[in-house]
Structures are given as structure tokens and as C-alpha cells.
Amino acid sequence: MSWIDDITEKVVRRVPALGEEDNEFLCEDLITEAFNAIVSYSKANAYKKEWDSVLVRCVAALYNNIGTEGLLARSSLNTGDSFANVDVIAPIIVSSIKQYIKPVGYVYSDTRFNFPE
């Protein structure tokens, strides 16, 4: 089983709706978005497989946020919601992923954003 298949299986266990056939591409998009956010924040040369659980949490948060992207608050029928942060995965990533410090002028490899094998 490839890494992406393993991650997809873990995501579907957490968010069963993403396992439906018509959500296949949505699941891939959310995994890619969360993956890129983690790698970008970490400033690592490559994704580390020990971040898989954080990635799955981020995908679930992104899925649960569909339809409320960019909102700070909403209300309907005397019920209101407010959001502490517009970016729902940022707090998950910041609290879970170590950030690597690179010297000025550091050049990353072209494969930095490739999924693990």
C-alpha cells in the first residue's frame, strides 16, 4: 500500500463521507492542501511520516470547515457561531509541528513538496 493510500484510509476512518465515490477528488485536494501547509510551515526539506496523524487531523478540520471558509461569525434563527481563527488548520500545525530554522539564502530541493513513497 502506498503512503497516499494509507493516508486516505486513515482520513476516511475519521471522515467517512470522504470515502464516498463522488468525494474522491475532494479527499485528494484536502490531503494535498494540508500536506503543503505542513511542509511550508515546518520549513523541512521533506515531509516526515511521523506527521501523518497531524495531517489526518488537518484534513478532517478542512472538511468540517467547508462552507465557512473565511467567515469570522455567522448567525441564523437566534443561534450564532464565531470563529477564533479564519485558518482552521494553522493552530493544529503550529501546536504539533516543529519549525526548522534555515539560514538566509537556503535553497530547498525541488522534491520538497512530493508525497513520501
Phi and psi restraints in degrees (range 20) as a CNS / XPLOR table:
assign (resid 1 and name C) (resid 2 and name N)
       (resid 2 and name CA) (resid 2 and name C) 1.0 -78.7 20.0 2
assign (resid 2 and name N) (resid 2 and name CA)
       (resid 2 and name C) (resid 3 and name N) 1.0 166.1 20.0 2
assign (resid 2 and name C) (resid 3 and name N)
       (resid 3 and name CA) (resid 3 and name C) 1.0 -59.9 20.0 2
assign (resid 3 and name N) (resid 3 and name CA)
       (resid 3 and name C) (resid 4 and name N) 1.0 -45.3 20.0 2
assign (resid 3 and name C) (resid 4 and name N)
       (resid 4 and name CA) (resid 4 and name C) 1.0 -64.9 20.0 2
assign (resid 4 and name N) (resid 4 and name CA)
       (resid 4 and name C) (resid 5 and name N) 1.0 -36.4 20.0 2
assign (resid 4 and name C) (resid 5 and name N)
       (resid 5 and name CA) (resid 5 and name C) 1.0 -65.8 20.0 2
assign (resid 5 and name N) (resid 5 and name CA)
       (resid 5 and name C) (resid 6 and name N) 1.0 -40.4 20.0 2
assign (resid 5 and name C) (resid 6 and name N)
       (resid 6 and name CA) (resid 6 and name C) 1.0 -63.3 20.0 2
assign (resid 6 and name N) (resid 6 and name CA)
       (resid 6 and name C) (resid 7 and name N) 1.0 -45.1 20.0 2
assign (resid 6 and name C) (resid 7 and name N)
       (resid 7 and name CA) (resid 7 and name C) 1.0 -64.4 20.0 2
assign (resid 7 and name N) (resid 7 and name CA)
       (resid 7 and name C) (resid 8 and name N) 1.0 -44.4 20.0 2
assign (resid 7 and name C) (resid 8 and name N)
       (resid 8 and name CA) (resid 8 and name C) 1.0 -59.2 20.0 2
assign (resid 8 and name N) (resid 8 and name CA)
       (resid 8 and name C) (resid 9 and name N) 1.0 -41.9 20.0 2
assign (resid 8 and name C) (resid 9 and name N)
       (resid 9 and name CA) (resid 9 and name C) 1.0 -62.0 20.0 2
assign (resid 9 and name N) (resid 9 and name CA)
       (resid 9 and name C) (resid 10 and name N) 1.0 -43.2 20.0 2
assign (resid 9 and name C) (resid 10 and name N)
       (resid 10 and name CA) (resid 10 and name C) 1.0 -64.9 20.0 2
assign (resid 10 and name N) (resid 10 and name CA)
       (resid 10 and name C) (resid 11 and name N) 1.0 -39.7 20.0 2
assign (resid 10 and name C) (resid 11 and name N)
       (resid 11 and name CA) (resid 11 and name C) 1.0 -64.4 20.0 2
assign (resid 11 and name N) (resid 11 and name CA)
       (resid 11 and name C) (resid 12 and name N) 1.0 -44.5 20.0 2
assign (resid 11 and name C) (resid 12 and name N)
       (resid 12 and name CA) (resid 12 and name C) 1.0 -65.1 20.0 2
assign (resid 12 and name N) (resid 12 and name CA)
       (resid 12 and name C) (resid 13 and name N) 1.0 -33.4 20.0 2
assign (resid 12 and name C) (resid 13 and name N)
       (resid 13 and name CA) (resid 13 and name C) 1.0 -63.6 20.0 2
assign (resid 13 and name N) (resid 13 and name CA)
       (resid 13 and name C) (resid 14 and name N) 1.0 -35.8 20.0 2
assign (resid 13 and name C) (resid 14 and name N)
       (resid 14 and name CA) (resid 14 and name C) 1.0 -82.6 20.0 2
assign (resid 14 and name N) (resid 14 and name CA)
       (resid 14 and name C) (resid 15 and name N) 1.0 -38.8 20.0 2
assign (resid 14 and name C) (resid 15 and name N)
       (resid 15 and name CA) (resid 15 and name C) 1.0 -127.4 20.0 2
assign (resid 15 and name N) (resid 15 and name CA)
       (resid 15 and name C) (resid 16 and name N) 1.0 85.5 20.0 2
assign (resid 15 and name C) (resid 16 and name N)
       (resid 16 and name CA) (resid 16 and name C) 1.0 -55.6 20.0 2
assign (resid 16 and name N) (resid 16 and name CA)
       (resid 16 and name C) (resid 17 and name N) 1.0 -30.1 20.0 2
assign (resid 16 and name C) (resid 17 and name N)
       (resid 17 and name CA) (resid 17 and name C) 1.0 -61.6 20.0 2
assign (resid 17 and name N) (resid 17 and name CA)
       (resid 17 and name C) (resid 18 and name N) 1.0 -26.8 20.0 2
assign (resid 17 and name C) (resid 18 and name N)
       (resid 18 and name CA) (resid 18 and name C) 1.0 -74.6 20.0 2
assign (resid 18 and name N) (resid 18 and name CA)
       (resid 18 and name C) (resid 19 and name N) 1.0 -9.6 20.0 2
assign (resid 18 and name C) (resid 19 and name N)
       (resid 19 and name CA) (resid 19 and name C) 1.0 -86.7 20.0 2
assign (resid 19 and name N) (resid 19 and name CA)
       (resid 19 and name C) (resid 20 and name N) 1.0 -9.3 20.0 2
assign (resid 19 and name C) (resid 20 and name N)
       (resid 20 and name CA) (resid 20 and name C) 1.0 -70.0 20.0 2
assign (resid 20 and name N) (resid 20 and name CA)
       (resid 20 and name C) (resid 21 and name N) 1.0 147.1 20.0 2
assign (resid 20 and name C) (resid 21 and name N)
       (resid 21 and name CA) (resid 21 and name C) 1.0 -56.4 20.0 2
assign (resid 21 and name N) (resid 21 and name CA)
       (resid 21 and name C) (resid 22 and name N) 1.0 -38.7 20.0 2
assign (resid 21 and name C) (resid 22 and name N)
       (resid 22 and name CA) (resid 22 and name C) 1.0 -77.0 20.0 2
assign (resid 22 and name N) (resid 22 and name CA)
       (resid 22 and name C) (resid 23 and name N) 1.0 -5.2 20.0 2
assign (resid 22 and name C) (resid 23 and name N)
       (resid 23 and name CA) (resid 23 and name C) 1.0 -107.5 20.0 2
assign (resid 23 and name N) (resid 23 and name CA)
       (resid 23 and name C) (resid 24 and name N) 1.0 9.9 20.0 2
assign (resid 23 and name C) (resid 24 and name N)
       (resid 24 and name CA) (resid 24 and name C) 1.0 -57.3 20.0 2
assign (resid 24 and name N) (resid 24 and name CA)
       (resid 24 and name C) (resid 25 and name N) 1.0 -47.8 20.0 2
assign (resid 24 and name C) (resid 25 and name N)
       (resid 25 and name CA) (resid 25 and name C) 1.0 -72.5 20.0 2
assign (resid 25 and name N) (resid 25 and name CA)
       (resid 25 and name C) (resid 26 and name N) 1.0 -32.1 20.0 2
assign (resid 25 and name C) (resid 26 and name N)
       (resid 26 and name CA) (resid 26 and name C) 1.0 -62.7 20.0 2
assign (resid 26 and name N) (resid 26 and name CA)
       (resid 26 and name C) (resid 27 and name N) 1.0 -44.3 20.0 2
assign (resid 26 and name C) (resid 27 and name N)
       (resid 27 and name CA) (resid 27 and name C) 1.0 -59.3 20.0 2
assign (resid 27 and name N) (resid 27 and name CA)
       (resid 27 and name C) (resid 28 and name N) 1.0 -46.3 20.0 2
assign (resid 27 and name C) (resid 28 and name N)
       (resid 28 and name CA) (resid 28 and name C) 1.0 -61.1 20.0 2
assign (resid 28 and name N) (resid 28 and name CA)
       (resid 28 and name C) (resid 29 and name N) 1.0 -42.6 20.0 2
assign (resid 28 and name C) (resid 29 and name N)
       (resid 29 and name CA) (resid 29 and name C) 1.0 -62.5 20.0 2
assign (resid 29 and name N) (resid 29 and name CA)
       (resid 29 and name C) (resid 30 and name N) 1.0 -43.5 20.0 2
assign (resid 29 and name C) (resid 30 and name N)
       (resid 30 and name CA) (resid 30 and name C) 1.0 -67.9 20.0 2
assign (resid 30 and name N) (resid 30 and name CA)
       (resid 30 and name C) (resid 31 and name N) 1.0 -38.5 20.0 2
assign (resid 30 and name C) (resid 31 and name N)
       (resid 31 and name CA) (resid 31 and name C) 1.0 -63.2 20.0 2
assign (resid 31 and name N) (resid 31 and name CA)
       (resid 31 and name C) (resid 32 and name N) 1.0 -45.1 20.0 2
assign (resid 31 and name C) (resid 32 and name N)
       (resid 32 and name CA) (resid 32 and name C) 1.0 -62.7 20.0 2
assign (resid 32 and name N) (resid 32 and name CA)
       (resid 32 and name C) (resid 33 and name N) 1.0 -43.7 20.0 2
assign (resid 32 and name C) (resid 33 and name N)
       (resid 33 and name CA) (resid 33 and name C) 1.0 -62.1 20.0 2
assign (resid 33 and name N) (resid 33 and name CA)
       (resid 33 and name C) (resid 34 and name N) 1.0 -46.3 20.0 2
assign (resid 33 and name C) (resid 34 and name N)
       (resid 34 and name CA) (resid 34 and name C) 1.0 -66.6 20.0 2
assign (resid 34 and name N) (resid 34 and name CA)
       (resid 34 and name C) (resid 35 and name N) 1.0 -41.8 20.0 2
assign (resid 34 and name C) (resid 35 and name N)
       (resid 35 and name CA) (resid 35 and name C) 1.0 -58.2 20.0 2
assign (resid 35 and name N) (resid 35 and name CA)
       (resid 35 and name C) (resid 36 and name N) 1.0 -49.2 20.0 2
assign (resid 35 and name C) (resid 36 and name N)
       (resid 36 and name CA) (resid 36 and name C) 1.0 -64.1 20.0 2
assign (resid 36 and name N) (resid 36 and name CA)
       (resid 36 and name C) (resid 37 and name N) 1.0 -37.9 20.0 2
assign (resid 36 and name C) (resid 37 and name N)
       (resid 37 and name CA) (resid 37 and name C) 1.0 -64.2 20.0 2
assign (resid 37 and name N) (resid 37 and name CA)
       (resid 37 and name C) (resid 38 and name N) 1.0 -41.5 20.0 2
assign (resid 37 and name C) (resid 38 and name N)
       (resid 38 and name CA) (resid 38 and name C) 1.0 -65.4 20.0 2
assign (resid 38 and name N) (resid 38 and name CA)
       (resid 38 and name C) (resid 39 and name N) 1.0 -47.7 20.0 2
assign (resid 38 and name C) (resid 39 and name N)
       (resid 39 and name CA) (resid 39 and name C) 1.0 -64.9 20.0 2
assign (resid 39 and name N) (resid 39 and name CA)
       (resid 39 and name C) (resid 40 and name N) 1.0 -40.9 20.0 2
assign (resid 39 and name C) (resid 40 and name N)
       (resid 40 and name CA) (resid 40 and name C) 1.0 -63.1 20.0 2
assign (resid 40 and name N) (resid 40 and name CA)
       (resid 40 and name C) (resid 41 and name N) 1.0 -47.0 20.0 2
assign (resid 40 and name C) (resid 41 and name N)
       (resid 41 and name CA) (resid 41 and name C) 1.0 -64.9 20.0 2
assign (resid 41 and name N) (resid 41 and name CA)
       (resid 41 and name C) (resid 42 and name N) 1.0 -43.8 20.0 2
assign (resid 41 and name C) (resid 42 and name N)
       (resid 42 and name CA) (resid 42 and name C) 1.0 -66.7 20.0 2
assign (resid 42 and name N) (resid 42 and name CA)
       (resid 42 and name C) (resid 43 and name N) 1.0 -26.7 20.0 2
assign (resid 42 and name C) (resid 43 and name N)
       (resid 43 and name CA) (resid 43 and name C) 1.0 60.0 20.0 2
assign (resid 43 and name N) (resid 43 and name CA)
       (resid 43 and name C) (resid 44 and name N) 1.0 24.3 20.0 2
assign (resid 43 and name C) (resid 44 and name N)
       (resid 44 and name CA) (resid 44 and name C) 1.0 -80.2 20.0 2
assign (resid 44 and name N) (resid 44 and name CA)
       (resid 44 and name C) (resid 45 and name N) 1.0 159.9 20.0 2
assign (resid 44 and name C) (resid 45 and name N)
       (resid 45 and name CA) (resid 45 and name C) 1.0 -72.8 20.0 2
assign (resid 45 and name N) (resid 45 and name CA)
       (resid 45 and name C) (resid 46 and name N) 1.0 -24.4 20.0 2
assign (resid 45 and name C) (resid 46 and name N)
       (resid 46 and name CA) (resid 46 and name C) 1.0 -158.2 20.0 2
assign (resid 46 and name N) (resid 46 and name CA)
       (resid 46 and name C) (resid 47 and name N) 1.0 158.1 20.0 2
assign (resid 46 and name C) (resid 47 and name N)
       (resid 47 and name CA) (resid 47 and name C) 1.0 -66.5 20.0 2
assign (resid 47 and name N) (resid 47 and name CA)
       (resid 47 and name C) (resid 48 and name N) 1.0 141.0 20.0 2
assign (resid 47 and name C) (resid 48 and name N)
       (resid 48 and name CA) (resid 48 and name C) 1.0 -105.7 20.0 2
assign (resid 48 and name N) (resid 48 and name CA)
       (resid 48 and name C) (resid 49 and name N) 1.0 131.4 20.0 2
assign (resid 48 and name C) (resid 49 and name N)
       (resid 49 and name CA) (resid 49 and name C) 1.0 -62.8 20.0 2
assign (resid 49 and name N) (resid 49 and name CA)
       (resid 49 and name C) (resid 50 and name N) 1.0 -20.4 20.0 2
assign (resid 49 and name C) (resid 50 and name N)
       (resid 50 and name CA) (resid 50 and name C) 1.0 -70.2 20.0 2
assign (resid 50 and name N) (resid 50 and name CA)
       (resid 50 and name C) (resid 51 and name N) 1.0 -7.6 20.0 2
assign (resid 50 and name C) (resid 51 and name N)
       (resid 51 and name CA) (resid 51 and name C) 1.0 -88.6 20.0 2
assign (resid 51 and name N) (resid 51 and name CA)
       (resid 51 and name C) (resid 52 and name N) 1.0 2.5 20.0 2
assign (resid 51 and name C) (resid 52 and name N)
       (resid 52 and name CA) (resid 52 and name C) 1.0 -55.5 20.0 2
assign (resid 52 and name N) (resid 52 and name CA)
       (resid 52 and name C) (resid 53 and name N) 1.0 -43.5 20.0 2
assign (resid 52 and name C) (resid 53 and name N)
       (resid 53 and name CA) (resid 53 and name C) 1.0 -65.3 20.0 2
assign (resid 53 and name N) (resid 53 and name CA)
       (resid 53 and name C) (resid 54 and name N) 1.0 -35.5 20.0 2
assign (resid 53 and name C) (resid 54 and name N)
       (resid 54 and name CA) (resid 54 and name C) 1.0 -66.6 20.0 2
assign (resid 54 and name N) (resid 54 and name CA)
       (resid 54 and name C) (resid 55 and name N) 1.0 -41.6 20.0 2
assign (resid 54 and name C) (resid 55 and name N)
       (resid 55 and name CA) (resid 55 and name C) 1.0 -60.1 20.0 2
assign (resid 55 and name N) (resid 55 and name CA)
       (resid 55 and name C) (resid 56 and name N) 1.0 -44.9 20.0 2
assign (resid 55 and name C) (resid 56 and name N)
       (resid 56 and name CA) (resid 56 and name C) 1.0 -63.5 20.0 2
assign (resid 56 and name N) (resid 56 and name CA)
       (resid 56 and name C) (resid 57 and name N) 1.0 -42.8 20.0 2
assign (resid 56 and name C) (resid 57 and name N)
       (resid 57 and name CA) (resid 57 and name C) 1.0 -61.2 20.0 2
assign (resid 57 and name N) (resid 57 and name CA)
       (resid 57 and name C) (resid 58 and name N) 1.0 -40.7 20.0 2
assign (resid 57 and name C) (resid 58 and name N)
       (resid 58 and name CA) (resid 58 and name C) 1.0 -65.3 20.0 2
assign (resid 58 and name N) (resid 58 and name CA)
       (resid 58 and name C) (resid 59 and name N) 1.0 -41.9 20.0 2
assign (resid 58 and name C) (resid 59 and name N)
       (resid 59 and name CA) (resid 59 and name C) 1.0 -62.5 20.0 2
assign (resid 59 and name N) (resid 59 and name CA)
       (resid 59 and name C) (resid 60 and name N) 1.0 -43.5 20.0 2
assign (resid 59 and name C) (resid 60 and name N)
       (resid 60 and name CA) (resid 60 and name C) 1.0 -62.1 20.0 2
assign (resid 60 and name N) (resid 60 and name CA)
       (resid 60 and name C) (resid 61 and name N) 1.0 -41.4 20.0 2
assign (resid 60 and name C) (resid 61 and name N)
       (resid 61 and name CA) (resid 61 and name C) 1.0 -65.4 20.0 2
assign (resid 61 and name N) (resid 61 and name CA)
       (resid 61 and name C) (resid 62 and name N) 1.0 -41.5 20.0 2
assign (resid 61 and name C) (resid 62 and name N)
       (resid 62 and name CA) (resid 62 and name C) 1.0 -62.9 20.0 2
assign (resid 62 and name N) (resid 62 and name CA)
       (resid 62 and name C) (resid 63 and name N) 1.0 -42.8 20.0 2
assign (resid 62 and name C) (resid 63 and name N)
       (resid 63 and name CA) (resid 63 and name C) 1.0 -63.1 20.0 2
assign (resid 63 and name N) (resid 63 and name CA)
       (resid 63 and name C) (resid 64 and name N) 1.0 -44.9 20.0 2
assign (resid 63 and name C) (resid 64 and name N)
       (resid 64 and name CA) (resid 64 and name C) 1.0 -67.9 20.0 2
assign (resid 64 and name N) (resid 64 and name CA)
       (resid 64 and name C) (resid 65 and name N) 1.0 -17.3 20.0 2
assign (resid 64 and name C) (resid 65 and name N)
       (resid 65 and name CA) (resid 65 and name C) 1.0 -93.4 20.0 2
assign (resid 65 and name N) (resid 65 and name CA)
       (resid 65 and name C) (resid 66 and name N) 1.0 -4.7 20.0 2
assign (resid 65 and name C) (resid 66 and name N)
       (resid 66 and name CA) (resid 66 and name C) 1.0 -58.8 20.0 2
assign (resid 66 and name N) (resid 66 and name CA)
       (resid 66 and name C) (resid 67 and name N) 1.0 128.8 20.0 2
assign (resid 66 and name C) (resid 67 and name N)
       (resid 67 and name CA) (resid 67 and name C) 1.0 97.9 20.0 2
assign (resid 67 and name N) (resid 67 and name CA)
       (resid 67 and name C) (resid 68 and name N) 1.0 -15.5 20.0 2
assign (resid 67 and name C) (resid 68 and name N)
       (resid 68 and name CA) (resid 68 and name C) 1.0 -119.2 20.0 2
assign (resid 68 and name N) (resid 68 and name CA)
       (resid 68 and name C) (resid 69 and name N) 1.0 14.0 20.0 2
assign (resid 68 and name C) (resid 69 and name N)
       (resid 69 and name CA) (resid 69 and name C) 1.0 -58.1 20.0 2
assign (resid 69 and name N) (resid 69 and name CA)
       (resid 69 and name C) (resid 70 and name N) 1.0 128.6 20.0 2
assign (resid 69 and name C) (resid 70 and name N)
       (resid 70 and name CA) (resid 70 and name C) 1.0 83.2 20.0 2
assign (resid 70 and name N) (resid 70 and name CA)
       (resid 70 and name C) (resid 71 and name N) 1.0 -5.6 20.0 2
assign (resid 70 and name C) (resid 71 and name N)
       (resid 71 and name CA) (resid 71 and name C) 1.0 -78.8 20.0 2
assign (resid 71 and name N) (resid 71 and name CA)
       (resid 71 and name C) (resid 72 and name N) 1.0 143.9 20.0 2
assign (resid 71 and name C) (resid 72 and name N)
       (resid 72 and name CA) (resid 72 and name C) 1.0 -100.2 20.0 2
assign (resid 72 and name N) (resid 72 and name CA)
       (resid 72 and name C) (resid 73 and name N) 1.0 -26.6 20.0 2
assign (resid 72 and name C) (resid 73 and name N)
       (resid 73 and name CA) (resid 73 and name C) 1.0 -162.3 20.0 2
assign (resid 73 and name N) (resid 73 and name CA)
       (resid 73 and name C) (resid 74 and name N) 1.0 160.3 20.0 2
assign (resid 73 and name C) (resid 74 and name N)
       (resid 74 and name CA) (resid 74 and name C) 1.0 -154.3 20.0 2
assign (resid 74 and name N) (resid 74 and name CA)
       (resid 74 and name C) (resid 75 and name N) 1.0 154.6 20.0 2
assign (resid 74 and name C) (resid 75 and name N)
       (resid 75 and name CA) (resid 75 and name C) 1.0 -147.8 20.0 2
assign (resid 75 and name N) (resid 75 and name CA)
       (resid 75 and name C) (resid 76 and name N) 1.0 153.1 20.0 2
assign (resid 75 and name C) (resid 76 and name N)
       (resid 76 and name CA) (resid 76 and name C) 1.0 -163.0 20.0 2
assign (resid 76 and name N) (resid 76 and name CA)
       (resid 76 and name C) (resid 77 and name N) 1.0 131.4 20.0 2
assign (resid 76 and name C) (resid 77 and name N)
       (resid 77 and name CA) (resid 77 and name C) 1.0 50.3 20.0 2
assign (resid 77 and name N) (resid 77 and name CA)
       (resid 77 and name C) (resid 78 and name N) 1.0 52.1 20.0 2
assign (resid 77 and name C) (resid 78 and name N)
       (resid 78 and name CA) (resid 78 and name C) 1.0 63.8 20.0 2
assign (resid 78 and name N) (resid 78 and name CA)
       (resid 78 and name C) (resid 79 and name N) 1.0 17.4 20.0 2
assign (resid 78 and name C) (resid 79 and name N)
       (resid 79 and name CA) (resid 79 and name C) 1.0 -119.8 20.0 2
assign (resid 79 and name N) (resid 79 and name CA)
       (resid 79 and name C) (resid 80 and name N) 1.0 133.6 20.0 2
assign (resid 79 and name C) (resid 80 and name N)
       (resid 80 and name CA) (resid 80 and name C) 1.0 -130.8 20.0 2
assign (resid 80 and name N) (resid 80 and name CA)
       (resid 80 and name C) (resid 81 and name N) 1.0 148.9 20.0 2
assign (resid 80 and name C) (resid 81 and name N)
       (resid 81 and name CA) (resid 81 and name C) 1.0 -123.8 20.0 2
assign (resid 81 and name N) (resid 81 and name CA)
       (resid 81 and name C) (resid 82 and name N) 1.0 141.9 20.0 2
assign (resid 81 and name C) (resid 82 and name N)
       (resid 82 and name CA) (resid 82 and name C) 1.0 -128.5 20.0 2
assign (resid 82 and name N) (resid 82 and name CA)
       (resid 82 and name C) (resid 83 and name N) 1.0 148.8 20.0 2
assign (resid 82 and name C) (resid 83 and name N)
       (resid 83 and name CA) (resid 83 and name C) 1.0 -114.6 20.0 2
assign (resid 83 and name N) (resid 83 and name CA)
       (resid 83 and name C) (resid 84 and name N) 1.0 128.7 20.0 2
assign (resid 83 and name C) (resid 84 and name N)
       (resid 84 and name CA) (resid 84 and name C) 1.0 -70.3 20.0 2
assign (resid 84 and name N) (resid 84 and name CA)
       (resid 84 and name C) (resid 85 and name N) 1.0 -26.3 20.0 2
assign (resid 84 and name C) (resid 85 and name N)
       (resid 85 and name CA) (resid 85 and name C) 1.0 -148.8 20.0 2
assign (resid 85 and name N) (resid 85 and name CA)
       (resid 85 and name C) (resid 86 and name N) 1.0 138.5 20.0 2
assign (resid 85 and name C) (resid 86 and name N)
       (resid 86 and name CA) (resid 86 and name C) 1.0 -71.5 20.0 2
assign (resid 86 and name N) (resid 86 and name CA)
       (resid 86 and name C) (resid 87 and name N) 1.0 -36.3 20.0 2
assign (resid 86 and name C) (resid 87 and name N)
       (resid 87 and name CA) (resid 87 and name C) 1.0 -91.4 20.0 2
assign (resid 87 and name N) (resid 87 and name CA)
       (resid 87 and name C) (resid 88 and name N) 1.0 104.2 20.0 2
assign (resid 87 and name C) (resid 88 and name N)
       (resid 88 and name CA) (resid 88 and name C) 1.0 -71.8 20.0 2
assign (resid 88 and name N) (resid 88 and name CA)
       (resid 88 and name C) (resid 89 and name N) 1.0 -23.9 20.0 2
assign (resid 88 and name C) (resid 89 and name N)
       (resid 89 and name CA) (resid 89 and name C) 1.0 -93.5 20.0 2
assign (resid 89 and name N) (resid 89 and name CA)
       (resid 89 and name C) (resid 90 and name N) 1.0 -14.4 20.0 2
assign (resid 89 and name C) (resid 90 and name N)
       (resid 90 and name CA) (resid 90 and name C) 1.0 -56.9 20.0 2
assign (resid 90 and name N) (resid 90 and name CA)
       (resid 90 and name C) (resid 91 and name N) 1.0 -48.3 20.0 2
assign (resid 90 and name C) (resid 91 and name N)
       (resid 91 and name CA) (resid 91 and name C) 1.0 -62.6 20.0 2
assign (resid 91 and name N) (resid 91 and name CA)
       (resid 91 and name C) (resid 92 and name N) 1.0 -34.8 20.0 2
assign (resid 91 and name C) (resid 92 and name N)
       (resid 92 and name CA) (resid 92 and name C) 1.0 -64.8 20.0 2
assign (resid 92 and name N) (resid 92 and name CA)
       (resid 92 and name C) (resid 93 and name N) 1.0 -46.7 20.0 2
assign (resid 92 and name C) (resid 93 and name N)
       (resid 93 and name CA) (resid 93 and name C) 1.0 -66.3 20.0 2
assign (resid 93 and name N) (resid 93 and name CA)
       (resid 93 and name C) (resid 94 and name N) 1.0 -47.8 20.0 2
assign (resid 93 and name C) (resid 94 and name N)
       (resid 94 and name CA) (resid 94 and name C) 1.0 -61.8 20.0 2
assign (resid 94 and name N) (resid 94 and name CA)
       (resid 94 and name C) (resid 95 and name N) 1.0 -38.0 20.0 2
assign (resid 94 and name C) (resid 95 and name N)
       (resid 95 and name CA) (resid 95 and name C) 1.0 -80.4 20.0 2
assign (resid 95 and name N) (resid 95 and name CA)
       (resid 95 and name C) (resid 96 and name N) 1.0 -13.1 20.0 2
assign (resid 95 and name C) (resid 96 and name N)
       (resid 96 and name CA) (resid 96 and name C) 1.0 -117.1 20.0 2
assign (resid 96 and name N) (resid 96 and name CA)
       (resid 96 and name C) (resid 97 and name N) 1.0 -21.7 20.0 2
assign (resid 96 and name C) (resid 97 and name N)
       (resid 97 and name CA) (resid 97 and name C) 1.0 -114.2 20.0 2
assign (resid 97 and name N) (resid 97 and name CA)
       (resid 97 and name C) (resid 98 and name N) 1.0 131.0 20.0 2
assign (resid 97 and name C) (resid 98 and name N)
       (resid 98 and name CA) (resid 98 and name C) 1.0 -76.1 20.0 2
assign (resid 98 and name N) (resid 98 and name CA)
       (resid 98 and name C) (resid 99 and name N) 1.0 140.1 20.0 2
assign (resid 98 and name C) (resid 99 and name N)
       (resid 99 and name CA) (resid 99 and name C) 1.0 -99.2 20.0 2
assign (resid 99 and name N) (resid 99 and name CA)
       (resid 99 and name C) (resid 100 and name N) 1.0 129.3 20.0 2
assign (resid 99 and name C) (resid 100 and name N)
       (resid 100 and name CA) (resid 100 and name C) 1.0 -90.8 20.0 2
assign (resid 100 and name N) (resid 100 and name CA)
       (resid 100 and name C) (resid 101 and name N) 1.0 136.0 20.0 2
assign (resid 100 and name C) (resid 101 and name N)
       (resid 101 and name CA) (resid 101 and name C) 1.0 -92.8 20.0 2
assign (resid 101 and name N) (resid 101 and name CA)
       (resid 101 and name C) (resid 102 and name N) 1.0 129.1 20.0 2
assign (resid 101 and name C) (resid 102 and name N)
       (resid 102 and name CA) (resid 102 and name C) 1.0 -115.2 20.0 2
assign (resid 102 and name N) (resid 102 and name CA)
       (resid 102 and name C) (resid 103 and name N) 1.0 146.4 20.0 2
assign (resid 102 and name C) (resid 103 and name N)
       (resid 103 and name CA) (resid 103 and name C) 1.0 -68.6 20.0 2
assign (resid 103 and name N) (resid 103 and name CA)
       (resid 103 and name C) (resid 104 and name N) 1.0 157.0 20.0 2
assign (resid 103 and name C) (resid 104 and name N)
       (resid 104 and name CA) (resid 104 and name C) 1.0 -58.8 20.0 2
assign (resid 104 and name N) (resid 104 and name CA)
       (resid 104 and name C) (resid 105 and name N) 1.0 134.7 20.0 2
assign (resid 104 and name C) (resid 105 and name N)
       (resid 105 and name CA) (resid 105 and name C) 1.0 86.7 20.0 2
assign (resid 105 and name N) (resid 105 and name CA)
       (resid 105 and name C) (resid 106 and name N) 1.0 2.3 20.0 2
assign (resid 105 and name C) (resid 106 and name N)
       (resid 106 and name CA) (resid 106 and name C) 1.0 -61.3 20.0 2
assign (resid 106 and name N) (resid 106 and name CA)
       (resid 106 and name C) (resid 107 and name N) 1.0 136.0 20.0 2
assign (resid 106 and name C) (resid 107 and name N)
       (resid 107 and name CA) (resid 107 and name C) 1.0 -109.9 20.0 2
assign (resid 107 and name N) (resid 107 and name CA)
       (resid 107 and name C) (resid 108 and name N) 1.0 121.0 20.0 2
assign (resid 107 and name C) (resid 108 and name N)
       (resid 108 and name CA) (resid 108 and name C) 1.0 -79.6 20.0 2
assign (resid 108 and name N) (resid 108 and name CA)
       (resid 108 and name C) (resid 109 and name N) 1.0 156.2 20.0 2
assign (resid 108 and name C) (resid 109 and name N)
       (resid 109 and name CA) (resid 109 and name C) 1.0 -73.1 20.0 2
assign (resid 109 and name N) (resid 109 and name CA)
       (resid 109 and name C) (resid 110 and name N) 1.0 157.2 20.0 2
assign (resid 109 and name C) (resid 110 and name N)
       (resid 110 and name CA) (resid 110 and name C) 1.0 -68.7 20.0 2
assign (resid 110 and name N) (resid 110 and name CA)
       (resid 110 and name C) (resid 111 and name N) 1.0 -17.0 20.0 2
assign (resid 110 and name C) (resid 111 and name N)
       (resid 111 and name CA) (resid 111 and name C) 1.0 -96.4 20.0 2
assign (resid 111 and name N) (resid 111 and name CA)
       (resid 111 and name C) (resid 112 and name N) 1.0 10.3 20.0 2
assign (resid 111 and name C) (resid 112 and name N)
       (resid 112 and name CA) (resid 112 and name C) 1.0 -55.3 20.0 2
assign (resid 112 and name N) (resid 112 and name CA)
       (resid 112 and name C) (resid 113 and name N) 1.0 -39.4 20.0 2
assign (resid 112 and name C) (resid 113 and name N)
       (resid 113 and name CA) (resid 113 and name C) 1.0 -98.5 20.0 2
assign (resid 113 and name N) (resid 113 and name CA)
       (resid 113 and name C) (resid 114 and name N) 1.0 18.3 20.0 2
assign (resid 113 and name C) (resid 114 and name N)
       (resid 114 and name CA) (resid 114 and name C) 1.0 -81.8 20.0 2
assign (resid 114 and name N) (resid 114 and name CA)
       (resid 114 and name C) (resid 115 and name N) 1.0 142.0 20.0 2
assign (resid 114 and name C) (resid 115 and name N)
       (resid 115 and name CA) (resid 115 and name C) 1.0 -64.9 20.0 2
assign (resid 115 and name N) (resid 115 and name CA)
       (resid 115 and name C) (resid 116 and name N) 1.0 148.9 20.0 2
assign (resid 115 and name C) (resid 116 and name N)
       (resid 116 and name CA) (resid 116 and name C) 1.0 -63.3 20.0 2
assign (resid 116 and name N) (resid 116 and name CA)
       (resid 116 and name C) (resid 117 and name N) 1.0 157.5 20.0 2
